[in-house]
Amino acid sequence: MNGYGQRDVDAKEYWCLLVSQSKAFDLQSVLKEDIANMGKGGMSHGETKDGEDENMAAWLLGVNTLKIQPFKLPSLGPQDVRVRMKAVGICGSDVHYLKTMRCAHFVVKEPMVIGHECAGIIEEVGSEVKSLVPGDRVALEPGISCWRCNLCKEGRYNLCPDMKFFATPPVHGSLANQVVHPADLCFKLPDSVSLEEGAMCEPLSVGVHACRRANTGPETNVLVMGAGPIGLVTLLAARAFGAPRIVIVDVDDYRLSVAKDLGADEIVKVSTNLQDVDQEVVLIHQAMGTGVDVTFDCAGFNKTMSTALSATRPGGKVCLVGMGHNEMTVPLTPAAAREVDVIGVFRYKNTWPLCIEFLRSGKIDVKPLITHRFGFSQKDVEEAFETSARGSTAIKVMFNL
C-alpha cells in the first residue's frame, strides 16, 4: 500500500488510462495450445530450437490466477536479442491486473505474461546486433515505440500512441525464463551493478524522468508526497540530481522510517482526511524550513494533490507522478494565482544510461528497496504476488530466476 489507502499507481501505469478495450472474453474457453503460441507483442508464432529447455512464463489467466506455462518465443529478428531473465520485480500495475484483470480502462482480454521490471543475460543476438554479445548482463527498457510518429521524432517516445509495453494488454511481459527484445532497449550493466539493481532501473527511471521534467538541481528544495516505491525512488533521484533539502510525507510510519533511512531530511506523518490539509501544510513548511520549490505527488489523490498545490511556493512546480485518481477536485485557482506550474509525468524516456551511471557511481543505492525475494516455482509466484499485494513491510518484491 502507498499509505493513502491504495496501492501505488505511478506514472508508468497511467498508460492504463489512455486505452479503453471493452470486448469481453471467456478465459476458460482459451485452449492451452493457443497460450503456447503467443509470444512477443501478443502474437508470436515462433518455434523454440531443438534441444533447448521449454521456455516457461507466469501467465495471468484470470482474477487471482497465475500459472507457470509454456511461452513460445518469436524468431530472432536481425536487431533483436534473446535474453535469459535473471531478476524481475513486481510492480503495482502487475498486482492491479492480477486482482481485477484491468488497470483503469485497460482490460486483459486474453491470457497474458506478467512482469516488466527486469534484467538478464544475453543468450543470442540477431545478425545486425553489434553492441551486445552472448553473456552480457543487461537491463531491459520495456517499451517499444514506433519511431515514426511526431512524438517519437520529437524525442518524446514515451508518449507514442503505438507503444508496445511489457505486460500492458495485449503485449506479453517478461516474467519468463527467456524473452526476445530489441537490442537497443537492452543496456549493458557494469560489473559493479547487480542484475537485481538492473531490474530496479525501471521504477528508478520514473523518478529520474520526473526530476528531469521538474529541472531538479542543487537549488531545488523538494517535497515528495507518498513514500511508496515510486515516492522512494523519486527521493533517491532528487538527491542524486543535487536537491539540497528533501521532505517526504505519508500516512504510514514504516514507509516514513524507510524514507528517513534513505536520506530524507525530514518526514511528516499526515492523515487521509482532506480537512487536515491546511494544518499539514504548516507542518510541511516547518519541516522544510524554506520554500518548497518542487513537489512530486507520487500518490495522485485529491488529498495529496491539494496538499502539493498549497505547500509549493509561488512560482514553484508540482509534478503529478502518481495517478491514484482518474479525476480530482483540487484548489487550482489559488495555485494559479501564485503561478504554480503543474507538470505531468508519464513513464520515462532515455533514462537507463543515467540510472545505470547513478548505480555504478554509488550516487543511488536501490538495494534497500528490495525487501522480499522469491524463486520461480508456481508456489513462489503465488506467494510473491500475495506478499506484494499485502503491502505492509513489502516495498519491492523481486524474483530471482
C-alpha distance (Angstrom), angle and dihedral (degrees) to the residues before:
residue distance angle dihedral
M1 . . .
N2 3.78 . .
G3 3.79 93.7 .
Y4 3.79 94.0 -104.2
G5 3.78 95.9 87.0
Q6 3.79 96.8 -90.4
R7 3.78 138.3 70.3
D8 3.78 118.0 -94.1
V9 3.79 112.0 -78.3
D10 3.76 102.4 -173.5
A11 3.79 134.6 -175.8
K12 3.76 95.6 -88.7
E13 3.80 90.3 56.3
Y14 3.81 90.7 54.9
W15 3.81 87.7 86.7
C16 3.77 82.1 80.9
L17 3.80 88.1 67.3
L18 3.78 94.2 53.3
V19 3.78 100.6 60.2
S20 3.79 128.3 54.6
Q21 3.77 119.6 -162.6
S22 3.75 115.5 178.5
K23 3.81 106.4 168.8
A24 3.78 109.8 119.6
F25 3.79 123.5 -138.0
D26 3.77 140.3 -175.5
L27 3.78 110.4 -127.2
Q28 3.75 91.8 -166.7
S29 3.78 89.8 63.8
V30 3.80 94.0 57.8
L31 3.78 108.6 104.1
K32 3.76 120.8 -131.7
E33 3.81 92.2 -122.4
D34 3.81 89.2 56.3
I35 3.79 89.6 56.8
A36 3.78 91.4 53.6
N37 3.80 90.8 54.6
M38 3.81 96.4 57.4
G39 3.80 116.5 96.8
K40 3.77 140.6 147.6
G41 3.78 112.5 0.4
G42 3.78 90.7 11.9
M43 3.80 92.3 -79.6
S44 3.78 109.6 76.0
H45 3.76 122.8 147.2
G46 3.82 99.5 172.2
E47 3.79 123.8 130.7
T48 3.78 128.4 -127.8
K49 3.76 115.8 -118.0
D50 3.78 120.9 -99.6
G51 3.76 113.8 -95.9
E52 3.78 95.9 22.6
D53 3.79 123.9 117.3
E54 3.77 113.1 -102.8
N55 3.79 112.1 -93.5
M56 3.80 111.1 -118.0
A57 3.79 129.6 -164.4
A58 3.81 141.0 177.9
W59 3.81 106.3 -102.1
L60 3.79 123.9 -161.3
L61 3.81 102.7 -139.6
G62 3.79 102.4 165.1
V63 3.78 144.3 -30.3
N64 3.82 107.6 -32.8
T65 3.81 89.3 -8.1
L66 3.79 119.7 122.8
K67 3.80 120.8 162.2
I68 3.78 131.6 -179.0
Q69 3.80 104.5 -128.3
P70 3.82 138.6 152.8
F71 3.79 116.9 -67.3
K72 3.78 114.6 -165.2
L73 3.79 113.4 -149.3
P74 3.80 125.5 -140.3
S75 3.77 122.3 -113.5
L76 3.79 113.1 -81.8
G77 3.80 112.3 -98.2
P78 3.82 120.6 -143.6
Q79 3.82 91.6 -102.5
D80 3.81 96.8 37.4
V81 3.77 133.6 95.5
R82 3.77 131.5 -154.0
V83 3.78 111.2 -132.2
R84 3.79 129.1 -165.3
M85 3.78 105.3 -141.6
K86 3.78 116.2 -127.6
A87 3.81 105.5 164.4
V88 3.81 127.6 27.1
G89 3.80 124.5 171.4
I90 3.80 128.3 -152.7
C91 3.80 115.4 -119.6
G92 3.80 127.4 -161.5
S93 3.80 89.1 -111.1
D94 3.82 90.0 59.2
V95 3.79 89.2 56.0
H96 3.81 91.5 47.3
Y97 3.79 90.5 55.4
L98 3.80 92.0 46.7
K99 3.80 93.8 50.6
T100 3.81 100.1 39.9
M101 3.84 108.2 10.3
R102 3.77 87.3 -124.0
C103 3.77 143.0 66.5
A104 3.80 105.6 -145.5
H105 3.81 103.9 -56.5
F106 3.79 96.6 -13.7
V107 3.80 105.9 100.4
V108 3.80 129.8 -163.5
K109 3.80 101.5 -132.3
E110 3.79 99.9 170.2
P111 3.81 135.7 21.3
M112 3.79 110.4 -63.8
V113 3.80 135.9 -170.6
I114 3.80 108.5 -121.5
G115 3.83 131.0 -140.3
H116 3.82 138.2 63.8
E117 3.82 109.1 178.5
C118 3.78 101.1 89.2
A119 3.79 153.7 142.7
G120 3.78 133.0 -179.4
I121 3.79 149.2 146.6
I122 3.81 125.6 -73.6
E123 3.80 111.7 -114.1
E124 3.80 101.4 171.5
V125 3.80 136.5 6.5
G126 3.79 131.8 -152.3
S127 3.79 121.6 -109.6
E128 3.83 94.1 -100.1
V129 3.81 98.2 43.5
K130 3.82 110.7 113.9
S131 3.80 103.2 160.0
L132 3.80 100.1 62.6
V133 3.79 136.8 44.8
P134 3.81 133.5 -170.4
G135 3.79 110.0 -76.3
D136 3.79 95.9 35.0
R137 3.80 114.5 133.2
V138 3.81 110.8 -132.4
A139 3.80 143.1 179.4
L140 3.80 114.5 -140.6
E141 3.80 126.2 -136.0
P142 3.81 100.9 -147.0
G143 3.82 103.1 -149.8
I144 3.81 124.5 85.0
S145 3.81 111.4 -163.8
C146 3.81 126.0 -166.1
W147 3.84 97.7 -118.1
R148 3.82 88.1 -151.7
C149 3.82 104.7 81.2
N150 3.80 123.2 86.3
L151 3.80 92.6 -106.9
C152 3.79 91.4 54.9
K153 3.80 91.0 46.7
E154 3.80 89.5 51.2
G155 3.81 89.5 54.0
R156 3.79 94.6 -109.5
Y157 3.77 92.9 113.4
N158 3.81 91.9 149.7
L159 3.82 86.1 75.5
C160 3.82 94.6 51.5
P161 3.83 108.8 138.5
D162 3.81 90.0 -145.7
M163 3.81 95.5 51.3
K164 3.80 114.0 148.6
F165 3.78 106.6 -155.1
F166 3.81 128.1 -176.1
A167 3.82 111.9 -97.2
T168 3.79 94.8 2.6
P169 3.81 106.7 121.8
P170 2.97 125.7 -68.2
V171 3.82 92.2 12.8
H172 3.80 117.2 85.6
G173 3.78 122.2 -125.1
S174 3.78 137.3 -135.1
L175 3.81 108.3 -102.4
A176 3.78 89.6 114.9
N177 3.78 140.5 100.7
Q178 3.80 90.3 -104.2
V179 3.80 139.7 5.5
V180 3.80 135.7 -174.2
H181 3.80 114.8 -130.7
P182 3.83 139.1 161.3
A183 3.80 110.9 -83.2
D184 3.80 92.7 -133.0
L185 3.81 89.3 62.5
C186 3.81 92.8 54.0
F187 3.80 113.7 85.7
K188 3.78 121.5 -159.9
L189 3.79 115.0 -122.3
P190 3.81 122.0 -138.6
D191 3.78 116.3 -121.7
S192 3.81 91.7 -104.5
V193 3.82 93.4 58.7
S194 3.81 116.6 78.6
L195 3.78 125.6 -139.7
E196 3.80 89.8 -112.1
E197 3.78 89.3 55.3
G198 3.79 87.7 47.8
A199 3.80 90.2 56.9
M200 3.81 88.9 49.7
C201 3.82 89.5 61.3
E202 3.81 87.0 83.8
P203 3.83 99.2 62.6
L204 3.82 90.0 33.0
S205 3.81 88.2 56.9
V206 3.80 89.8 64.2
G207 3.80 90.5 58.5
V208 3.80 92.7 44.0
H209 3.80 92.5 50.2
A210 3.82 90.6 48.0
C211 3.80 91.1 52.2
R212 3.78 90.5 49.8
R213 3.80 91.7 49.6
A214 3.81 90.0 51.9
N215 3.83 94.0 43.5
T216 3.79 89.7 -124.9
G217 3.79 114.0 -168.1
P218 3.82 146.4 139.9
E219 3.80 91.7 -57.1
T220 3.80 95.8 49.3
N221 3.80 119.1 102.1
V222 3.79 106.4 -159.7
L223 3.79 135.3 -150.8
V224 3.82 117.7 -166.2
M225 3.80 119.1 -160.9
G226 3.81 109.8 -153.8
A227 3.81 129.2 21.8
G228 3.79 98.1 -142.8
P229 3.82 120.7 120.1
I230 3.80 94.2 -72.8
G231 3.79 93.3 44.6
L232 3.80 89.9 50.8
V233 3.81 95.2 49.6
T234 3.80 88.7 46.8
L235 3.79 88.1 53.9
L236 3.82 90.0 51.5
A237 3.79 92.5 46.2
A238 3.81 93.6 48.2
R239 3.80 90.5 52.8
A240 3.81 91.2 48.5
F241 3.81 89.3 51.4
G242 3.79 87.9 56.1
A243 3.80 104.6 -100.4
P244 3.83 104.3 167.3
R245 3.81 97.7 -155.0
I246 3.79 128.9 26.4
V247 3.81 127.5 -177.3
I248 3.80 120.4 -174.0
V249 3.81 128.3 -167.3
D250 3.79 133.4 -162.5
V251 3.80 140.9 144.8
D252 3.81 94.1 -121.1
D253 3.80 120.8 85.1
Y254 3.80 94.7 -156.8
R255 3.80 94.1 52.1
L256 3.79 90.1 47.5
S257 3.81 91.0 51.5
V258 3.80 89.5 52.5
A259 3.81 89.9 49.8
K260 3.80 90.1 51.7
D261 3.81 90.9 50.3
L262 3.81 89.3 50.5
G263 3.78 91.7 56.9
A264 3.80 109.8 -86.1
D265 3.81 108.7 156.5
E266 3.79 92.9 -144.2
I267 3.79 136.7 3.7
V268 3.79 126.6 -152.1
K269 3.78 123.3 -162.7
V270 3.80 112.6 -145.4
S271 3.78 137.8 178.9
T272 3.79 133.1 -119.8
N273 3.82 90.8 -119.7
L274 3.82 113.5 112.0
Q275 3.80 90.2 -152.6
D276 3.81 89.6 66.7
V277 3.83 95.4 63.4
D278 3.80 97.8 99.5
Q279 3.79 93.5 48.2
E280 3.80 92.2 46.5
V281 3.80 92.7 49.0
V282 3.81 86.8 59.6
L283 3.81 89.9 52.3
I284 3.81 90.9 48.4
H285 3.79 92.0 51.1
Q286 3.80 90.3 49.2
A287 3.80 90.5 50.6
M288 3.80 93.3 47.5
G289 3.79 93.9 46.1
T290 3.80 90.5 -157.6
G291 3.79 138.1 39.4
V292 3.81 120.9 -50.0
D293 3.81 104.7 -121.3
V294 3.81 98.1 -178.4
T295 3.78 131.2 14.2
F296 3.80 120.8 -163.6
D297 3.80 111.0 -157.3
C298 3.79 101.1 -156.2
A299 3.81 94.7 171.9
G300 3.79 104.8 47.8
F301 3.79 103.5 -149.6
N302 3.81 131.9 135.1
K303 3.79 90.5 -103.8
T304 3.80 97.3 47.5
M305 3.80 95.1 44.4
S306 3.81 92.0 46.5
T307 3.79 89.4 51.2
A308 3.80 91.8 46.7
L309 3.80 93.7 51.4
S310 3.80 92.3 46.9
A311 3.80 96.7 44.0
T312 3.81 98.1 47.8
R313 3.81 116.0 94.7
P314 3.82 122.6 -113.8
G315 3.80 108.0 -78.5
G316 3.81 91.6 19.7
K317 3.79 130.7 123.6
V318 3.78 136.0 -113.4
C319 3.80 116.0 -158.7
L320 3.79 114.9 -159.0
V321 3.80 102.8 -148.2
G322 3.81 101.4 151.7
M323 3.78 122.0 62.3
G324 3.79 103.7 -160.8
H325 3.80 93.9 142.9
N326 3.79 126.1 37.4
E327 3.80 89.7 -152.4
M328 3.80 127.8 27.9
T329 3.80 137.5 -174.9
V330 3.79 106.7 -143.0
P331 3.86 137.5 158.8
L332 3.80 97.5 -98.8
T333 3.82 97.6 153.2
P334 3.83 96.1 61.7
A335 3.82 88.7 44.7
A336 3.80 91.2 50.3
A337 3.80 90.4 50.3
R338 3.81 87.0 57.8
E339 3.83 91.2 44.7
V340 3.78 93.7 -119.6
D341 3.81 107.4 170.8
V342 3.81 118.7 -137.7
I343 3.81 113.1 -149.4
G344 3.79 125.9 -168.3
V345 3.80 121.4 -140.0
F346 3.80 123.4 -161.5
R347 3.79 120.2 -179.8
Y348 3.82 109.2 -64.2
K349 3.78 146.5 -82.0
N350 3.79 130.4 -141.6
T351 3.79 93.5 -11.5
W352 3.81 104.6 127.7
P353 3.83 97.4 83.6
L354 3.81 91.5 51.9
C355 3.81 93.3 43.7
I356 3.80 90.5 51.7
E357 3.81 91.0 48.4
F358 3.81 91.2 50.1
L359 3.81 89.0 52.1
R360 3.81 94.3 44.2
S361 3.79 93.3 48.8
G362 3.79 94.2 45.8
K363 3.80 93.5 -120.4
I364 3.80 86.9 124.1
D365 3.80 127.3 33.0
V366 3.80 113.0 -168.8
K367 3.78 96.1 170.3
P368 3.85 94.8 95.6
L369 3.81 88.9 59.4
I370 3.82 91.9 64.1
T371 3.78 100.9 86.0
H372 3.82 103.2 159.6
R373 3.81 133.6 34.4
F374 3.79 131.2 -166.3
G375 3.79 139.0 177.0
F376 3.79 125.1 -127.6
S377 3.79 106.2 -96.5
Q378 3.79 123.2 119.1
K379 3.80 89.5 -103.9
D380 3.81 91.8 48.1
V381 3.80 92.6 51.8
E382 3.80 92.7 50.4
E383 3.81 94.1 45.7
A384 3.80 93.2 45.2
F385 3.79 93.4 54.7
E386 3.80 91.4 44.7
T387 3.80 89.0 52.6
S388 3.80 92.5 49.1
A389 3.81 92.8 46.0
R390 3.82 92.5 51.9
G391 3.77 91.9 57.3
S392 3.80 103.6 -170.6
T393 3.82 106.0 123.8
A394 3.81 94.1 -10.5
I395 3.78 113.0 109.2
K396 3.79 105.7 156.7
V397 3.79 119.6 8.0
M398 3.80 112.0 -160.0
F399 3.82 133.4 -164.5
N400 3.80 117.6 -145.3
L401 3.78 107.1 -157.2
